[in-house]
């Protein structure tokens, strides 16, 4: 598991089960095409992968952040 996404998991509400936290993290990784680099060190990521990782960390912490970007 990627260390940065693990840190984001720790920021989730305590009431959320580990299973839900992990499945949310895996879904964000899949959505951002980061599954194939899940076990790679952050320093070994390409610039594009690193940017997607930074977005993923924020999405895991606060999924409502994307609501402000949705076009109605």
Secondary structure, DSSP 8 states (H G I E B T S, - for coil): --HHHHHHHHHS-TTS-HHHHHHHHHHHHHHTT-GGGTTS-GGGS-HHHHHHHHHHHHHHH-GGGGGGG---
